[in-house]
Amino acid sequence: MTGSGRGGVLVVVATPIGNLEDISPRALRSLAEADLVVCEDTRRTRKLLSAGGVATPPLLSANDHTEAGRVGAVLARLRRGETVAVVSDAGLPGISDPGERLVRAAADAGFEVTVVPGPSAALSALVVSGLPTGRFLFEGFLPRRGAGREERLATLATVEHTIVCYEAPHRLARTLGDLAAALGPDRRVALCRELTKLHEETWRGTLTEAVARVAEVAPRGEYVVVLAGAPEAPVVDDDRLVAAVARLVADGSTTRDAVAEVASAYDVSKRRVYDLATGPEIRLQP
């Protein structure tokens, strides 16, 4: 099969995250019609194609280490007007899997890029987590170590919408401990493992309970960790701030010192507290 007269087409194809029955007829047809299938692991892709009754087209491996080096070969195929399909081992390519570089290169070169949507571990875990789905942050895998990990954890602690992370079983205990320390032990979490497979499991509780669970039950399989967002900061009304400043001033503090103390205690700006403290309603002296 060849692409359009304007050049080749890159087709991003979602594949099952566990259950082979989840592959769509359109995905199988797209793979069967492709001139080349770029895949993360040729052995796994051959098994998928065989299970779907698709004769194996030419395959080109592109994993995390080799994807950048495959860009030239893929662009050459597209220039010849061919159709190139891109798959990962499971789910949508480019989502914590190879594929992003190929898509960017093809789009930058002016080739058509299209998608055959389908299974996604992140979205599947999100919708079964029981946590809010209206807004969410996909974090993927956290940095393994160092300042980068600490910075990401500190940022996640302030995110007010649901967070979705991936984690390997041998790193799950450490990650849950770090999350509990950074986000708070009572933050709600869902641990989703082996989604769509025979031993699919979704466990729900707090981070403290999750740490205890993985200490008792050895994690197995790839995990999606879905976290509740940070609770919204309570709104502090003006009257409370004015009263707090007035009490401190009555006890002998200067207005300046009282403003700084109240702003820190209620986590509001000094400007807001100062404007209230020196307004006509209170008339305190600096």
Sine and cosine of phi, psi and omega as CSV:
sin_phi,cos_phi,sin_psi,cos_psi,sin_omega,cos_omega
0.00,0.00,0.62,-0.79,0.05,-1.00
-0.91,-0.42,0.33,-0.94,0.00,-1.00
-0.98,0.18,-0.26,-0.97,-0.03,-1.00
-0.94,0.33,0.22,-0.97,0.00,-1.00
-0.89,0.45,-0.33,0.94,0.01,-1.00
-0.99,0.12,-0.05,1.00,-0.04,-1.00
0.72,-0.70,-0.04,-1.00,-0.05,-1.00
-0.96,0.27,0.07,-1.00,-0.02,-1.00
-0.77,-0.64,0.73,-0.68,0.12,-0.99
-0.99,-0.16,0.83,-0.56,-0.05,-1.00
-0.91,-0.41,0.89,-0.45,0.06,-1.00
-1.00,0.02,0.87,-0.49,-0.14,-0.99
-0.89,-0.46,0.84,-0.54,0.08,-1.00
-0.97,0.23,0.63,-0.78,0.04,-1.00
-0.83,-0.56,0.27,-0.96,-0.07,-1.00
-0.86,0.52,0.53,-0.85,0.06,-1.00
-1.00,-0.07,0.05,1.00,0.02,-1.00
0.04,-1.00,-0.81,0.58,-0.04,-1.00
-1.00,0.00,0.90,-0.44,-0.06,-1.00
-0.90,0.44,-0.34,0.94,0.02,-1.00
-0.94,0.35,-0.20,0.98,-0.04,-1.00
-0.99,0.14,-0.09,1.00,0.04,-1.00
-0.96,0.27,0.67,-0.74,-0.09,-1.00
-1.00,0.05,0.42,-0.91,0.09,-1.00
-0.83,0.55,-0.60,0.80,0.01,-1.00
-0.91,0.41,-0.62,0.79,0.03,-1.00
-0.89,0.45,-0.70,0.72,0.02,-1.00
-0.89,0.45,-0.66,0.75,0.00,-1.00
-0.91,0.41,-0.65,0.76,0.00,-1.00
-0.90,0.45,-0.63,0.77,0.02,-1.00
-0.94,0.34,-0.61,0.79,0.01,-1.00
-0.92,0.39,-0.54,0.84,-0.07,-1.00
-1.00,0.00,-0.16,0.99,-0.05,-1.00
-0.95,0.33,0.57,-0.82,0.12,-0.99
-0.97,0.22,-0.45,0.89,0.00,-1.00
-0.49,-0.87,0.65,-0.76,0.10,-0.99
-0.90,-0.44,0.88,-0.48,0.07,-1.00
-1.00,-0.03,0.83,-0.56,-0.14,-0.99
-0.67,-0.74,0.36,-0.93,-0.02,-1.00
-0.95,0.30,-0.68,0.74,-0.01,-1.00
-0.67,-0.74,0.90,-0.43,-0.08,-1.00
-0.89,0.46,-0.55,0.83,-0.01,-1.00
-0.91,0.41,-0.70,0.72,0.00,-1.00
-0.93,0.38,-0.60,0.80,0.00,-1.00
-0.93,0.36,-0.61,0.79,0.07,-1.00
-0.87,0.49,-0.67,0.74,0.03,-1.00
-0.89,0.46,-0.67,0.74,0.02,-1.00
-0.89,0.46,-0.73,0.69,-0.01,-1.00
-0.90,0.44,-0.65,0.76,0.02,-1.00
-0.89,0.45,-0.69,0.73,0.01,-1.00
-0.90,0.44,-0.50,0.87,0.01,-1.00
-1.00,-0.01,0.05,1.00,0.02,-1.00
0.95,0.31,0.48,0.88,-0.03,-1.00
-0.97,-0.26,0.79,-0.61,0.10,-1.00
-0.89,0.45,0.73,-0.68,-0.12,-0.99
-0.94,0.33,0.88,-0.47,0.11,-0.99
-0.98,0.22,0.07,-1.00,0.10,-0.99
-0.84,0.54,0.69,-0.72,-0.02,-1.00
-0.90,-0.44,0.57,-0.82,0.06,-1.00
-0.72,-0.70,0.86,-0.51,-0.03,-1.00
-0.98,0.21,0.62,-0.78,0.06,-1.00
-0.51,-0.86,0.99,-0.13,0.03,-1.00
-0.97,-0.24,-0.18,-0.98,-0.05,-1.00
-0.85,0.53,-0.52,0.86,-0.08,-1.00
-1.00,0.00,-0.39,0.92,-0.13,-0.99
-0.92,-0.40,-0.13,0.99,-0.10,-0.99
-0.84,0.54,-0.71,0.70,-0.04,-1.00
-0.86,0.51,-0.58,0.81,0.00,-1.00
-0.97,0.25,-0.19,0.98,-0.01,-1.00
-1.00,-0.06,-0.16,0.99,-0.09,-1.00
-0.84,0.54,-0.72,0.69,-0.04,-1.00
-0.86,0.50,-0.70,0.72,0.00,-1.00
-0.90,0.43,-0.64,0.77,0.00,-1.00
-0.93,0.37,-0.69,0.72,0.01,-1.00
-0.89,0.46,-0.59,0.81,0.04,-1.00
-0.89,0.46,-0.65,0.76,0.05,-1.00
-0.90,0.44,-0.69,0.73,-0.01,-1.00
-0.90,0.43,-0.60,0.80,0.03,-1.00
-0.91,0.42,-0.44,0.90,0.05,-1.00
-0.99,0.13,0.04,1.00,0.03,-1.00
1.00,0.08,0.27,0.96,-0.05,-1.00
-1.00,0.06,0.27,-0.96,0.09,-1.00
-0.97,-0.24,0.81,-0.58,-0.01,-1.00
-0.90,-0.44,0.84,-0.55,0.06,-1.00
-0.99,-0.12,0.57,-0.82,0.02,-1.00
-0.85,-0.53,0.81,-0.59,0.07,-1.00
-0.75,-0.66,0.38,-0.93,0.18,-0.98
-0.92,-0.39,-0.04,-1.00,-0.01,-1.00
-0.90,0.43,-0.51,0.86,-0.03,-1.00
-0.31,-0.95,0.68,-0.73,0.07,-1.00
0.99,0.12,-0.40,-0.92,-0.04,-1.00
-1.00,0.03,0.82,-0.57,0.08,-1.00
-0.83,0.55,0.58,-0.81,0.03,-1.00
1.00,-0.06,-0.26,0.96,0.03,-1.00
-0.99,-0.14,1.00,-0.03,-0.12,-0.99
0.83,0.55,0.45,0.89,0.02,-1.00
-0.58,-0.81,0.29,-0.96,0.07,-1.00
-0.86,0.52,0.39,-0.92,0.03,-1.00
0.70,-0.71,-0.54,0.84,-0.08,-1.00
-0.87,0.49,-0.70,0.71,-0.03,-1.00
-0.90,0.43,-0.65,0.76,-0.01,-1.00
-0.90,0.43,-0.68,0.73,0.02,-1.00
-0.89,0.46,-0.72,0.70,-0.01,-1.00
-0.88,0.47,-0.69,0.72,-0.02,-1.00
-0.91,0.42,-0.67,0.74,0.00,-1.00
-0.92,0.39,-0.68,0.73,0.01,-1.00
-0.91,0.42,-0.68,0.74,0.00,-1.00
-0.90,0.43,-0.50,0.87,0.00,-1.00
-0.99,0.11,-0.03,1.00,0.07,-1.00
1.00,-0.01,0.20,0.98,0.01,-1.00
-1.00,0.06,0.45,-0.90,0.05,-1.00
-0.94,0.33,0.71,-0.71,0.09,-1.00
-0.83,-0.56,0.80,-0.59,0.00,-1.00
-0.76,-0.65,0.20,-0.98,-0.09,-1.00
-0.73,-0.69,0.60,-0.80,0.18,-0.98
-0.95,-0.32,0.99,-0.16,-0.13,-0.99
-0.94,0.34,0.25,-0.97,0.00,-1.00
0.07,-1.00,-0.57,-0.82,-0.12,-0.99
-0.86,0.51,0.55,-0.84,0.06,-1.00
-0.52,-0.85,0.84,-0.54,-0.01,-1.00
-0.90,0.44,-0.63,0.78,-0.03,-1.00
-0.89,0.46,-0.75,0.66,-0.03,-1.00
-0.94,0.34,-0.60,0.80,0.02,-1.00
-0.88,0.47,-0.70,0.72,0.02,-1.00
-0.91,0.41,-0.65,0.76,-0.02,-1.00
-0.85,0.52,-0.72,0.70,-0.12,-0.99
-0.97,0.23,-0.31,0.95,0.05,-1.00
-0.98,-0.17,-0.05,1.00,-0.08,-1.00
-0.94,0.35,-0.47,0.88,-0.11,-0.99
0.99,0.10,0.05,1.00,0.03,-1.00
-0.99,-0.13,0.28,-0.96,-0.06,-1.00
-0.85,0.53,0.67,-0.74,-0.06,-1.00
-0.93,-0.37,-0.06,1.00,-0.08,-1.00
-0.89,0.46,-0.62,0.78,0.05,-1.00
-0.66,-0.75,0.68,-0.74,0.03,-1.00
-0.48,-0.88,0.38,-0.93,0.06,-1.00
-0.92,-0.39,0.82,-0.57,0.10,-0.99
-1.00,-0.04,0.93,-0.37,-0.04,-1.00
-1.00,-0.04,-0.42,0.91,-0.09,-1.00
0.93,0.37,-0.60,-0.80,0.04,-1.00
-1.00,0.07,0.74,-0.67,0.10,-1.00
-0.93,0.37,0.45,-0.89,0.14,-0.99
-0.82,0.57,0.58,-0.81,-0.11,-0.99
-0.92,0.38,-0.61,0.79,-0.14,-0.99
-0.33,-0.94,0.08,-1.00,0.16,-0.99
0.98,0.21,-0.26,-0.97,-0.07,-1.00
-0.90,0.44,-0.55,0.83,0.00,-1.00
-0.87,0.49,-0.65,0.76,0.03,-1.00
-0.92,0.38,-0.70,0.71,0.00,-1.00
-0.88,0.48,-0.66,0.75,0.00,-1.00
-0.91,0.42,-0.66,0.75,0.00,-1.00
-0.91,0.41,-0.66,0.76,0.02,-1.00
-0.89,0.46,-0.66,0.75,0.02,-1.00
-0.90,0.44,-0.63,0.78,0.03,-1.00
-0.92,0.39,-0.70,0.71,-0.02,-1.00
-0.87,0.49,-0.51,0.86,-0.01,-1.00
-0.88,0.47,-0.39,0.92,-0.06,-1.00
-0.98,-0.20,-0.12,0.99,-0.03,-1.00
-0.95,0.33,0.80,-0.61,-0.11,-0.99
-1.00,-0.07,-0.02,1.00,0.07,-1.00
-0.90,-0.43,0.17,-0.98,-0.10,-0.99
-0.86,0.52,0.61,-0.80,-0.06,-1.00
-0.88,-0.48,0.70,-0.72,0.02,-1.00
-0.87,-0.49,0.83,-0.56,0.01,-1.00
-0.82,-0.57,0.41,-0.91,0.17,-0.99
-0.96,-0.27,0.52,-0.85,0.10,-0.99
-0.42,-0.91,0.57,-0.82,0.06,-1.00
-0.99,0.15,0.46,-0.89,-0.08,-1.00
-0.87,0.49,-0.61,0.80,-0.06,-1.00
-0.97,0.26,-0.18,0.98,0.05,-1.00
-0.94,-0.34,-0.01,1.00,-0.13,-0.99
-0.90,0.44,-0.70,0.71,-0.07,-1.00
-0.87,0.50,-0.72,0.69,0.00,-1.00
-0.89,0.46,-0.69,0.72,-0.04,-1.00
-0.90,0.43,-0.66,0.75,0.02,-1.00
-0.90,0.43,-0.63,0.78,0.05,-1.00
-0.89,0.45,-0.67,0.74,0.02,-1.00
-0.91,0.40,-0.64,0.77,0.02,-1.00
-0.91,0.42,-0.65,0.76,0.02,-1.00
-0.89,0.46,-0.64,0.77,0.00,-1.00
-0.93,0.36,-0.61,0.79,-0.09,-1.00
-1.00,0.08,-0.62,0.78,-0.12,-0.99
-0.98,-0.17,-0.27,0.96,-0.03,-1.00
0.95,-0.30,0.64,-0.77,-0.09,-1.00
-0.92,0.40,-0.37,0.93,-0.06,-1.00
-1.00,-0.09,0.07,1.00,0.01,-1.00
-0.90,0.44,0.72,-0.70,-0.01,-1.00
-0.96,0.29,0.58,-0.82,-0.03,-1.00
-0.53,-0.85,0.52,-0.86,0.15,-0.99
-0.85,-0.53,0.76,-0.64,0.06,-1.00
-0.96,-0.27,0.91,-0.42,-0.06,-1.00
-0.92,-0.39,0.81,-0.58,-0.03,-1.00
-0.73,-0.68,0.49,-0.87,0.08,-1.00
0.79,0.61,0.66,0.75,-0.05,-1.00
-0.85,0.53,0.71,-0.71,-0.01,-1.00
0.95,0.31,-0.04,1.00,-0.02,-1.00
-1.00,-0.09,0.02,-1.00,-0.07,-1.00
-0.86,0.51,-0.64,0.77,-0.06,-1.00
-0.97,-0.24,0.58,0.82,0.04,-1.00
-0.83,0.56,0.67,-0.75,-0.02,-1.00
-0.51,-0.86,0.68,-0.73,0.15,-0.99
-0.81,-0.59,0.88,-0.48,0.02,-1.00
-0.94,-0.34,0.66,-0.75,-0.04,-1.00
-0.79,-0.61,0.63,-0.78,0.03,-1.00
0.08,-1.00,-0.40,-0.92,0.07,-1.00
-0.99,-0.11,0.23,-0.97,0.03,-1.00
-0.89,0.45,-0.60,0.80,0.06,-1.00
-0.87,0.49,-0.71,0.70,0.01,-1.00
-0.92,0.40,-0.57,0.82,0.02,-1.00
-0.92,0.40,-0.67,0.74,0.04,-1.00
-0.86,0.51,-0.70,0.72,0.00,-1.00
-0.90,0.43,-0.62,0.78,-0.04,-1.00
-0.90,0.43,-0.75,0.66,-0.05,-1.00
-0.94,0.34,-0.33,0.94,0.10,-0.99
-0.96,0.29,-0.47,0.88,-0.02,-1.00
-1.00,-0.03,-0.61,0.79,-0.06,-1.00
-0.88,-0.47,0.91,-0.42,-0.06,-1.00
-0.88,0.47,0.81,-0.58,0.00,-1.00
-0.90,0.44,0.65,-0.76,0.05,-1.00
-0.68,-0.73,0.64,-0.77,0.01,-1.00
1.00,0.08,0.23,-0.97,0.02,-1.00
-0.97,0.24,0.62,-0.79,-0.07,-1.00
-0.92,-0.40,0.56,-0.83,0.27,-0.96
-0.91,-0.41,0.84,-0.54,-0.02,-1.00
-0.97,-0.24,0.88,-0.48,-0.02,-1.00
-0.93,-0.38,0.85,-0.53,-0.12,-0.99
-0.91,-0.42,0.63,-0.77,0.13,-0.99
-0.92,0.40,0.51,-0.86,0.05,-1.00
-0.95,0.30,0.23,-0.97,0.04,-1.00
-0.91,0.42,0.63,-0.78,0.05,-1.00
-0.90,0.43,0.57,-0.82,0.02,-1.00
-0.91,0.41,0.67,-0.74,0.03,-1.00
-0.91,0.42,0.70,-0.71,0.01,-1.00
-0.89,0.45,0.60,-0.80,0.01,-1.00
-0.99,0.15,0.82,-0.57,0.00,-1.00
-0.99,-0.13,0.85,-0.52,-0.04,-1.00
-0.98,0.18,0.33,-0.95,-0.07,-1.00
-0.87,0.49,-0.63,0.77,-0.05,-1.00
-0.87,0.49,-0.62,0.78,0.00,-1.00
-0.91,0.41,-0.65,0.76,0.02,-1.00
-0.91,0.41,-0.70,0.71,0.01,-1.00
-0.87,0.48,-0.69,0.72,-0.02,-1.00
-0.90,0.43,-0.63,0.77,0.00,-1.00
-0.91,0.42,-0.67,0.74,0.04,-1.00
-0.90,0.43,-0.70,0.72,-0.02,-1.00
-0.87,0.50,-0.64,0.77,0.01,-1.00
-0.90,0.45,-0.68,0.73,-0.01,-1.00
-0.92,0.40,-0.64,0.77,0.03,-1.00
-0.91,0.42,-0.65,0.76,0.02,-1.00
-0.90,0.44,-0.47,0.88,0.02,-1.00
-1.00,0.07,0.02,1.00,0.09,-1.00
0.92,-0.38,-0.06,1.00,0.03,-1.00
-0.96,0.28,0.47,-0.89,0.16,-0.99
-0.97,0.26,0.35,-0.94,0.04,-1.00
-0.86,0.51,-0.64,0.77,-0.02,-1.00
-0.87,0.49,-0.73,0.68,0.00,-1.00
-0.92,0.39,-0.63,0.78,0.00,-1.00
-0.90,0.44,-0.66,0.75,0.03,-1.00
-0.87,0.50,-0.73,0.69,-0.02,-1.00
-0.88,0.47,-0.67,0.74,-0.02,-1.00
-0.92,0.39,-0.68,0.73,-0.01,-1.00
-0.93,0.37,-0.66,0.75,0.02,-1.00
-0.87,0.50,-0.65,0.76,0.02,-1.00
-0.94,0.35,-0.67,0.74,-0.06,-1.00
-0.91,0.42,-0.60,0.80,-0.06,-1.00
-0.98,-0.21,0.05,1.00,0.03,-1.00
0.82,0.58,0.77,0.64,0.07,-1.00
-0.80,-0.60,0.19,-0.98,-0.07,-1.00
-0.96,0.28,0.55,-0.84,0.07,-1.00
-0.89,0.45,-0.60,0.80,-0.01,-1.00
-0.86,0.51,-0.69,0.72,-0.01,-1.00
-0.89,0.46,-0.72,0.69,-0.04,-1.00
-0.92,0.39,-0.65,0.76,-0.01,-1.00
-0.90,0.44,-0.70,0.71,0.01,-1.00
-0.87,0.50,-0.63,0.78,0.04,-1.00
-0.93,0.36,-0.67,0.74,-0.09,-1.00
-0.93,0.36,-0.45,0.89,-0.04,-1.00
-0.96,-0.29,0.18,0.98,0.02,-1.00
-0.98,0.21,0.11,-0.99,-0.07,-1.00
-0.91,0.41,-0.36,0.93,-0.05,-1.00
-0.95,0.31,-0.44,0.90,-0.10,-0.99
-0.88,-0.47,-0.59,0.81,0.10,-1.00
0.81,0.58,0.70,0.71,0.09,-1.00
-0.99,0.11,0.50,-0.86,-0.01,-1.00
-1.00,0.00,0.58,-0.81,0.04,-1.00
-0.86,0.50,0.00,0.00,0.00,0.00
